[in-house]
Amino acid sequence: MESRAGLPIYCVMNYLLAILLPPVSILLTGRPILAILTFLIWIPAIIFSGGLTHPMFIILAWAIIFHAREDRRERRRI
C-alpha cells in the first residue's frame, strides 16, 4: 500500500513517529546502536533544555530514515 506521495505507508508512519519519538523511529530503520545512543542523549537533552533540542533529534531521525530508504532503493536497482 502506498500513500499519495508514492511512498510506502510504513515510511510515512516512520516520519510521523520521528516527530514524537525520534529514537524509536531510528530503531525501526534498523540501526539499534544508533537508536540507543540517541536515546541516551535525547532524554537528558529534553529534560535540561525543556524541549528546545527536540527539533535537532527530529532532523536527525528524518535524515536517517531518508538515507535508509535511499539505500534500499539502490539495492533494488542492483
Buried (B, 14 or more C-beta within 10 A) or exposed (E): EEEEEEBEEEBBBBBEBBBEBBBBBBBBBEBEEBBEEBBEBBEEBBEEEEEEBBEBBBEBBBEBBEEBBEEEEEEEEE
